[in-house]
Structure formats: C-alpha cells, structure tokens
Amino acid sequence: MLNNTREIAYTVLLDIEKNNTFSNIALSKALRINQFAEKKDRAFVTRLVEGVTELKIRLDYVINDYSKSKVNKLKPPIRVILRMGVYQLLYMNSVPDSAAINESVNLAKRHGFKTLAGFVNGVLRTIGRNKDICLLKLPNPAAEYSVPDWLYDFLHETYGEDAEKILSAQFLERGTTIRCNSTKITRDELMEKLLSAGISVEKSAYDENALIIYDYDFIRKVPGYKKGEFSVQDVSSMCAVSAAGIAPGSLVLDMCAAPGGKSLYAAEILIREGMKEGFKGTPGMVISRDISKEKTDLIRENAERLRLDNIIVEEYDALSIDKDMIEKADTVIADVPCSGLGVIGKKNDIKYRISREDMTNLSVKALGILNNAAMYVKPGGTLLFSTCTINPEENNINCEKFLKTHPEFIKGEEKTFIQGIDDCDGFYYCIMKKRI
C-alpha cells in the first residue's frame, strides 16, 4: 500500500506544481476519492503532501546544495519526486532511508524518467548520508522558515520580535476547529458524542459554540457531520460574526460568503436567538453571495447539510452595485478578498503565491467592496469588515481610509488575531455602526 500512497501524493503534488492548484483543494479531492483507504495510508498521503508544500523552499535549498542541476532547471515531475524523497529522509522518521530513496527512484521510472533514475538515486543517497548537516539551521533565515525573502522581511518590519512566533506557528500541530450548530445540539452534547467515538475534543475559550477536534480520519465521517450538527470554521471567524450583534428578525447580507461559514453562523444565530425570545414568524434571513457558481454551490451544500432554510444563496459580484439592496440590510458582512497571511499554516502554498504588490492591489479591491457594502446598510445597521490576513494595509489602515470617506459610520469593536500569539488563525475584524 505504501507504493500507492506515494503515487497519490505524487499526483497531488504534481497537480499543485504544474497547474497551480491550491494545495488544500488538490489534497481534499484526492482524499475524497480515496476515502475508503486505511486511515494510516490517508494520514501518510496528507503528511507527505502538506509537508512537502509547507517546506518547499527549505527542501529546494537542501536539494540545490547536493545537486549539480538546480531545482528550478528540473522537469516538474523530477522536482516533485526529489522533494518527496528529501522530505521523507529528513522529516519522516517512520520511513526507512532505503524506502524513501528506492520508492522515489521507482516513481521516476514509472513516470517515464528511467534515464533520470540514477540522478534521483544519487542526489537522495548523498542527502541521506548528510542528514545531520541538512537538519541544521540554514544560513538563510527565510529558507529556514520556508518563506520568500520578502515575506520574512515584511513580518519582521511589521511585527518585530513577534515575527518569529508568527513564522513558527505555521509548523505547529493543529486540531480542526468546528462550530456546533446550536439550533440542533448543544456544545456539551456534541462534545460527548465525539468523545464516545474516540475523537479527542477540547473546548475553545473564544466562542461558546467552538470545539477543537483531533485524532479523526475524514471530516465527513465524524459523527454529527452528515446530520448537520457542526461545521468547520475557525474560531476567529466565529468571533467576528458574534461581535456583529445579529438580532432575530433582521436581514443579513454576506457579500463574499464562500464557503459560507459566516453566513451559516448568522443563520443559526437568527434561529437560536429567535427561539430564545419566543420570536413569532420568520426569525430573520441571510442573503449569501459570491461571484461564481462553483463558490455558491459550496454554500448551498453546507446550508442543506445544516438544514437551514433561512438562507438565500445568490451569484453576485461584490464590486457591482445592487440598487435593489440599498439600505435594506440590518447587517452587512464584508469578508473581503485578501492576502491570506493569517492562514498560511492551513493553506501552505499561500506564502508562495502572494507578493507585496498583490497585497496593495487587494487592499484597493477590498476598499471598493467596502464602499458598496456601506450603501446596503440601513441607518442604525451594522457593517462587519473582516479578513484572514495580518497585513495592516489590508486591515486597520484600510478601515481608517473607509471611515474618512464615510462619516456616516461609527467605529466599534476592532480586533486582530495573530497566529502564534493567539490560539487561532490570524484574522481581523472591525464592527462599524451606521448613524441613524
């Protein structure tokens, strides 16, 4: 079975390398296809794919030290095979060196590179003999953390000594944060159900509906998932929705909603709080929008699973003005497109895709969405602005720019979560109230 797991990992990593597919999407697709494989084999694939993606710069640095042909000059399949081999040699103690080397050579042969099998064998054997040296701290600090030089410099310029905590956080073992669907089950009841199934669970202190789970195989097989008793959502995102103060009977517009975590939580709050207050009639409605059918299908799938009938899902570009929605919403959620620097521990390839210029461009785009969002908020209503980045230009600086041109809004609660310092993803939100 180990040959098969490496083949699966190779296919995923080559998809990421050649097609620029996001690693979490490529891996999730492969795991779903192989959902009936043994848990240990699925874990092997996950570890290998995530590890190679997470440490790509560091692995390339090591390969370049021991290969006459530099990584960027190699064909993508050989590049992937060498990274897989080096990761197994240096970071997977359960894999014998001989297996890491021989199976990498076999991969090269199976995929039409018999003439390069000797090259793969030679590079990996040399690295295997020098493992202790390879595992020492690298002279290039950015390569040590496997981030581009510009990102290493940016984090130190922005956060000073805390930059090391932020960079280290991407390598921490992380559980999965889930949100209990409080319209169906209490957090304690869900926790007991999960513990009974042998899943490790702990409560998050940040939100009353949040649990962190470990030691499970496949999220769709976790008890309660198919019944809609929980959703996967980071607790920082939950906190933002809670802070918006959504009241039963209100209309919530979520402008950039996919995969739907905030929309779903808002819908649950409307139902839950409506039940508490004995609310008669519809407890409130969420209009959940995103730009493509692919994205809105994700929201629909989750809404159906959670059996929430107070969500309307629509395809709509947040940069286009919807005249029919002007001053109609009690709460508008603008979780804008961003650089994603707060979630590089979960989405390991974000750090390779983004640039300083991209962050500036995203900041401009976000401000355009915020300007539209302002139109949709009723007098006395709430605007929730949020991102999953820790870049001030996209967060508080953008917020101040918005407030300068929109004196009708009053700034309320503002919060930045920083990974490695706070026990959650990096995240930003600001609550703004529209004057009556």
C-alpha positions as CSV (number, residue, x, y, z in Angstrom):
1,M,0.0,0.0,0.0
2,L,2.9,2.4,0.6
3,N,3.6,2.4,-3.2
4,N,0.1,3.5,-3.7
5,T,0.2,6.3,-1.1
6,R,3.3,7.7,-2.7
7,E,1.6,7.6,-6.1
8,I,-1.4,9.5,-4.7
9,A,0.9,12.1,-3.1
10,Y,2.9,12.4,-6.3
11,T,-0.2,13.1,-8.3
12,V,-1.5,15.7,-5.9
13,L,1.9,17.5,-5.7
14,L,2.3,17.4,-9.5
15,D,-1.1,19.0,-9.9
16,I,-0.1,21.8,-7.5
17,E,3.3,22.2,-9.2
18,K,2.1,22.2,-12.9
19,N,-1.5,23.6,-12.6
20,N,-1.1,25.9,-9.7
21,T,-4.0,24.2,-8.0
22,F,-4.4,25.2,-4.3
23,S,-2.9,22.5,-2.1
24,N,-5.9,22.1,0.2
25,I,-8.2,21.7,-2.8
26,A,-6.0,19.2,-4.6
27,L,-5.4,17.2,-1.4
28,S,-9.1,17.2,-0.4
29,K,-10.1,15.9,-3.8
30,A,-7.6,13.0,-3.6
31,L,-8.7,12.1,0.0
32,R,-12.3,12.1,-1.0
33,I,-11.6,9.8,-3.9
34,N,-9.6,7.5,-1.5
35,Q,-11.9,7.9,1.5
36,F,-12.2,4.2,2.0
37,A,-8.5,3.6,2.2
38,E,-6.9,2.7,5.6
39,K,-6.6,5.6,8.0
40,K,-2.9,5.2,8.3
41,D,-2.5,5.4,4.5
42,R,-4.6,8.5,4.2
43,A,-2.6,10.0,7.0
44,F,0.7,9.2,5.1
45,V,-0.6,10.9,2.0
46,T,-1.7,14.0,4.0
47,R,1.6,14.3,5.9
48,L,3.6,13.9,2.7
49,V,1.6,16.4,0.6
50,E,1.3,19.0,3.4
51,G,4.9,18.6,4.5
52,V,6.4,19.0,1.0
53,T,4.2,22.0,0.3
54,E,4.9,23.6,3.7
55,L,8.7,23.2,3.4
56,K,9.1,23.6,-0.4
57,I,11.7,26.5,-0.1
58,R,13.7,24.7,2.5
59,L,13.6,21.4,0.6
60,D,14.8,23.2,-2.6
61,Y,17.6,24.8,-0.6
62,V,18.8,21.4,0.5
63,I,18.5,19.8,-3.0
64,N,20.4,22.7,-4.5
65,D,23.3,22.1,-2.1
66,Y,23.7,18.5,-3.3
67,S,22.6,18.6,-7.0
68,K,24.5,19.8,-10.0
69,S,21.2,20.7,-11.6
70,K,19.3,23.3,-9.7
71,V,15.7,22.7,-8.8
72,N,14.2,25.4,-11.0
73,K,16.0,23.8,-14.0
74,L,14.5,20.3,-13.4
75,K,11.3,19.0,-15.0
76,P,8.3,19.4,-12.7
77,P,7.9,15.6,-12.1
78,I,11.6,15.2,-11.1
79,R,11.3,18.3,-8.9
80,V,8.3,16.8,-7.1
81,I,9.9,13.4,-6.7
82,L,13.1,14.8,-5.2
83,R,11.1,17.0,-2.8
84,M,9.1,14.0,-1.7
85,G,12.2,11.9,-1.2
86,V,14.1,14.6,0.8
87,Y,11.0,15.2,3.0
88,Q,10.8,11.5,3.8
89,L,14.5,11.4,4.5
90,L,14.6,14.4,6.8
91,Y,11.2,14.6,8.4
92,M,9.5,11.2,8.4
93,N,11.3,9.1,10.9
94,S,9.0,6.2,10.4
95,V,10.2,5.8,6.8
96,P,13.5,3.9,6.4
97,D,16.0,5.8,4.2
98,S,16.2,2.9,1.8
99,A,12.4,3.1,1.2
100,A,12.4,6.9,0.8
101,I,15.2,6.5,-1.8
102,N,14.1,3.4,-3.6
103,E,10.5,4.4,-3.9
104,S,11.5,7.8,-5.3
105,V,13.6,6.0,-7.9
106,N,10.7,3.8,-8.8
107,L,8.4,6.8,-9.1
108,A,10.8,8.3,-11.7
109,K,10.9,5.0,-13.7
110,R,7.1,4.6,-13.6
111,H,6.5,8.1,-14.9
112,G,8.9,7.8,-17.9
113,F,12.1,9.1,-16.5
114,K,14.3,5.9,-16.5
115,T,17.2,8.0,-17.8
116,L,17.0,10.2,-14.7
117,A,16.6,7.4,-12.2
118,G,20.3,7.4,-11.5
119,F,20.3,11.1,-10.9
120,V,17.4,10.8,-8.4
121,N,19.2,8.0,-6.7
122,G,22.5,9.8,-6.4
123,V,21.1,13.1,-5.1
124,L,18.9,11.3,-2.4
125,R,21.7,9.0,-1.3
126,T,24.1,11.9,-0.9
127,I,21.5,13.8,1.2
128,G,20.7,10.7,3.2
129,R,24.4,10.4,4.1
130,N,24.4,14.1,5.2
131,K,21.1,14.2,7.1
132,D,22.6,15.7,10.2
133,I,24.0,18.6,8.3
134,C,20.8,19.1,6.3
135,L,18.8,19.3,9.5
136,L,21.0,22.1,11.0
137,K,19.7,25.7,10.9
138,L,20.1,27.1,7.4
139,P,22.2,30.2,6.9
140,N,19.3,31.8,5.1
141,P,16.6,32.6,7.8
142,A,13.8,32.9,5.2
143,A,14.6,29.4,3.9
144,E,14.7,28.1,7.4
145,Y,11.0,29.0,7.7
146,S,10.4,28.2,4.1
147,V,9.0,31.6,3.2
148,P,10.0,34.0,0.4
149,D,12.7,36.6,1.5
150,W,10.2,39.5,1.1
151,L,7.7,37.9,3.4
152,Y,10.3,37.2,6.1
153,D,11.4,40.9,5.9
154,F,7.8,42.1,5.9
155,L,6.8,40.2,9.0
156,H,9.9,41.5,10.9
157,E,9.3,45.1,9.7
158,T,5.6,44.9,10.8
159,Y,5.8,42.7,14.0
160,G,9.4,42.9,15.2
161,E,10.2,40.1,17.6
162,D,6.8,38.6,17.3
163,A,7.6,37.7,13.7
164,E,9.4,34.6,14.9
165,K,6.3,33.4,16.7
166,I,4.2,34.0,13.6
167,L,6.6,32.2,11.3
168,S,6.9,29.3,13.8
169,A,3.2,29.0,14.1
170,Q,2.8,27.6,10.6
171,F,4.6,24.4,11.7
172,L,2.5,23.8,14.9
173,E,0.3,20.7,15.1
174,R,-3.2,22.0,14.7
175,G,-6.5,20.5,15.5
176,T,-9.7,21.3,13.5
177,T,-12.0,23.9,14.9
178,I,-15.7,23.2,14.4
179,R,-18.8,25.2,15.2
180,C,-21.6,23.4,17.0
181,N,-24.9,24.0,15.2
182,S,-26.8,25.3,18.3
183,T,-30.1,25.0,16.6
184,K,-29.8,21.2,16.7
185,I,-27.4,20.3,19.6
186,T,-25.6,21.9,22.5
187,R,-21.8,22.1,22.6
188,D,-21.7,19.7,25.6
189,E,-23.9,17.1,23.8
190,L,-21.8,17.3,20.7
191,M,-18.6,17.0,22.7
192,E,-19.9,13.9,24.4
193,K,-20.9,12.3,21.1
194,L,-17.4,12.9,19.7
195,L,-15.6,11.6,22.8
196,S,-17.7,8.5,22.6
197,A,-16.5,7.9,19.1
198,G,-12.8,8.1,20.2
199,I,-12.2,11.6,18.9
200,S,-10.1,13.9,21.1
201,V,-12.0,17.1,21.8
202,E,-11.4,20.3,23.7
203,K,-13.5,23.5,24.1
204,S,-12.3,26.8,22.7
205,A,-12.4,29.7,25.1
206,Y,-13.1,32.2,22.4
207,D,-16.6,31.2,21.4
208,E,-19.3,29.3,23.2
209,N,-20.1,27.1,20.2
210,A,-16.5,26.2,19.3
211,L,-14.7,22.9,19.7
212,I,-11.3,21.7,18.6
213,I,-11.0,18.1,17.4
214,Y,-8.1,15.8,16.9
215,D,-7.4,12.2,16.0
216,Y,-10.1,11.7,13.4
217,D,-9.8,10.3,9.9
218,F,-12.1,12.1,7.5
219,I,-14.3,15.0,8.5
220,R,-17.3,13.7,6.6
221,K,-17.2,10.5,8.7
222,V,-17.1,12.4,12.0
223,P,-20.4,11.7,14.0
224,G,-22.8,14.6,13.5
225,Y,-21.4,15.9,10.3
226,K,-24.0,14.4,7.9
227,K,-26.8,15.4,10.3
228,G,-25.7,19.0,10.2
229,E,-24.7,19.2,13.8
230,F,-21.5,21.1,13.2
231,S,-19.5,23.0,10.6
232,V,-15.7,23.5,10.1
233,Q,-14.9,27.1,10.9
234,D,-12.0,28.8,12.6
235,V,-12.9,30.4,15.9
236,S,-11.6,33.8,14.9
237,S,-14.2,33.9,12.2
238,M,-16.9,32.9,14.6
239,C,-15.9,35.7,16.9
240,A,-16.4,38.2,14.1
241,V,-19.9,37.1,13.5
242,S,-20.7,37.0,17.2
243,A,-19.4,40.6,17.6
244,A,-21.8,41.9,14.9
245,G,-24.7,41.5,17.3
246,I,-27.1,40.0,14.9
247,A,-30.7,40.2,16.1
248,P,-33.7,37.9,15.3
249,G,-35.9,39.2,12.6
250,S,-33.1,41.0,10.8
251,L,-31.8,40.8,7.2
252,V,-28.1,39.9,6.9
253,L,-26.3,40.3,3.6
254,D,-23.0,38.4,3.3
255,M,-21.2,39.8,0.2
256,C,-18.2,37.4,-0.3
257,A,-19.5,34.4,1.5
258,A,-18.0,31.1,0.2
259,P,-17.6,28.5,1.6
260,G,-20.3,30.0,3.8
261,G,-19.1,29.8,7.4
262,K,-20.2,33.3,8.4
263,S,-23.5,33.1,6.5
264,L,-24.3,29.8,8.2
265,Y,-23.4,31.1,11.7
266,A,-25.5,34.2,11.1
267,A,-28.5,32.0,10.1
268,E,-28.0,29.8,13.2
269,I,-27.9,32.9,15.4
270,L,-31.1,34.2,13.9
271,I,-32.9,31.0,14.6
272,R,-31.3,30.4,18.0
273,E,-31.9,33.9,19.4
274,G,-35.4,33.9,17.9
275,M,-36.3,30.7,19.7
276,K,-34.9,32.2,23.0
277,E,-37.0,35.3,22.6
278,G,-40.2,33.5,21.5
279,F,-39.9,35.2,18.2
280,K,-43.0,34.7,16.1
281,G,-42.8,34.4,12.3
282,T,-39.5,34.2,10.3
283,P,-36.5,34.6,12.6
284,G,-34.6,36.5,10.0
285,M,-33.0,35.9,6.7
286,V,-29.4,35.7,5.3
287,I,-28.6,36.6,1.7
288,S,-25.4,34.8,1.0
289,R,-23.5,35.8,-2.2
290,D,-20.3,35.0,-4.1
291,I,-19.0,35.6,-7.5
292,S,-19.3,32.1,-9.2
293,K,-21.5,29.0,-9.3
294,E,-18.6,26.9,-8.0
295,K,-18.4,29.1,-4.9
296,T,-22.2,29.4,-4.3
297,D,-22.6,25.6,-4.7
298,L,-20.3,25.2,-1.7
299,I,-22.6,27.5,0.3
300,R,-25.7,25.6,-0.8
301,E,-24.2,22.3,0.0
302,N,-23.4,23.4,3.6
303,A,-26.8,25.1,4.1
304,E,-28.6,22.0,3.0
305,R,-26.5,19.8,5.3
306,L,-27.2,22.0,8.2
307,R,-30.9,22.1,7.2
308,L,-31.0,25.9,7.4
309,D,-33.9,27.3,5.4
310,N,-33.4,31.0,6.2
311,I,-30.5,31.4,3.7
312,I,-30.9,32.6,0.1
313,V,-27.8,31.9,-2.0
314,E,-27.0,34.1,-5.0
315,E,-24.3,34.6,-7.5
316,Y,-23.3,38.2,-7.4
317,D,-20.1,40.3,-7.9
318,A,-19.4,42.3,-4.7
319,L,-17.8,45.0,-6.9
320,S,-21.1,45.6,-8.7
321,I,-23.7,47.8,-7.1
322,D,-27.1,46.2,-6.4
323,K,-29.6,49.1,-6.4
324,D,-32.3,46.9,-5.0
325,M,-30.3,46.3,-1.8
326,I,-29.6,49.9,-1.0
327,E,-30.3,50.5,2.8
328,K,-32.1,47.2,3.1
329,A,-29.8,45.1,5.3
330,D,-29.6,45.3,9.1
331,T,-26.2,43.7,9.0
332,V,-23.7,43.5,6.1
333,I,-20.8,41.1,6.2
334,A,-17.9,42.1,4.0
335,D,-15.2,39.4,4.4
336,V,-13.2,40.8,1.6
337,P,-10.6,39.0,-0.7
338,C,-7.2,39.3,1.0
339,S,-3.6,38.0,1.0
340,G,-4.5,35.2,3.5
341,L,-1.3,35.7,5.6
342,G,-3.3,34.7,8.7
343,V,-3.9,31.1,7.4
344,I,-0.6,30.1,5.9
345,G,-0.5,27.3,8.5
346,K,-3.6,25.7,6.9
347,K,-3.1,26.8,3.3
348,N,0.6,26.1,3.0
349,D,1.0,27.5,-0.5
350,I,-0.4,30.9,0.0
351,K,3.0,32.2,1.0
352,Y,4.4,31.2,-2.4
353,R,1.6,32.9,-4.3
354,I,1.4,36.4,-2.8
355,S,3.6,39.4,-3.2
356,R,3.8,42.9,-1.7
357,E,2.2,44.3,-4.9
358,D,-0.6,41.8,-4.6
359,M,-1.3,43.0,-1.1
360,T,-1.6,46.6,-2.2
361,N,-3.9,45.6,-5.1
362,L,-6.1,43.5,-2.8
363,S,-6.3,46.5,-0.4
364,V,-7.7,48.7,-3.2
365,K,-10.2,45.9,-4.3
366,A,-11.3,45.5,-0.7
367,L,-12.0,49.2,-0.3
368,G,-14.2,49.1,-3.4
369,I,-16.2,46.3,-1.8
370,L,-16.5,48.2,1.5
371,N,-17.8,51.3,-0.4
372,N,-20.5,49.2,-1.9
373,A,-21.3,47.5,1.4
374,A,-21.8,50.9,3.0
375,M,-24.8,51.5,0.7
376,Y,-26.6,48.4,1.7
377,V,-26.6,49.0,5.5
378,K,-29.8,50.5,6.9
379,P,-29.5,53.6,9.1
380,G,-28.7,52.2,12.6
381,G,-27.4,49.0,11.0
382,T,-24.1,47.2,11.2
383,L,-21.2,46.7,8.8
384,L,-18.8,43.8,9.7
385,F,-15.5,44.2,7.8
386,S,-13.2,41.2,8.1
387,T,-10.1,39.5,6.5
388,C,-8.0,36.4,7.1
389,T,-4.7,38.4,6.9
390,I,-2.4,40.1,9.4
391,N,-1.3,42.8,6.9
392,P,-2.2,46.2,8.4
393,E,-2.5,47.8,4.9
394,E,-5.4,45.4,4.2
395,N,-6.9,45.7,7.7
396,N,-6.9,48.7,10.1
397,I,-5.3,51.1,7.5
398,N,-8.0,50.2,5.0
399,C,-10.6,50.6,7.7
400,E,-9.4,54.1,8.6
401,K,-9.4,55.1,4.9
402,F,-13.0,53.9,4.7
403,L,-14.1,55.8,7.8
404,K,-12.6,59.0,6.5
405,T,-14.8,58.9,3.4
406,H,-17.8,57.6,5.2
407,P,-18.5,59.8,8.2
408,E,-22.0,58.2,8.5
409,F,-20.3,55.2,10.1
410,I,-19.0,55.0,13.7
411,K,-16.2,52.6,14.5
412,G,-16.9,50.0,17.1
413,E,-15.1,46.9,18.2
414,E,-11.9,46.2,16.3
415,K,-9.8,43.0,16.8
416,T,-6.7,41.5,15.2
417,F,-5.9,37.9,16.0
418,I,-2.3,36.9,15.3
419,Q,-1.3,33.2,14.8
420,G,1.4,32.1,17.2
421,I,0.3,34.7,19.7
422,D,-3.5,34.0,19.8
423,D,-4.7,30.4,19.8
424,C,-6.4,30.6,16.4
425,D,-5.8,31.7,12.8
426,G,-4.6,35.2,12.0
427,F,-7.7,37.3,11.4
428,Y,-9.0,40.9,11.5
429,Y,-12.4,42.3,12.0
430,C,-14.0,45.7,12.7
431,I,-17.6,46.5,13.6
432,M,-19.0,49.8,12.3
433,K,-22.4,51.2,13.0
434,K,-24.3,53.4,10.6
435,R,-25.7,56.6,12.1
436,I,-29.5,56.9,12.2
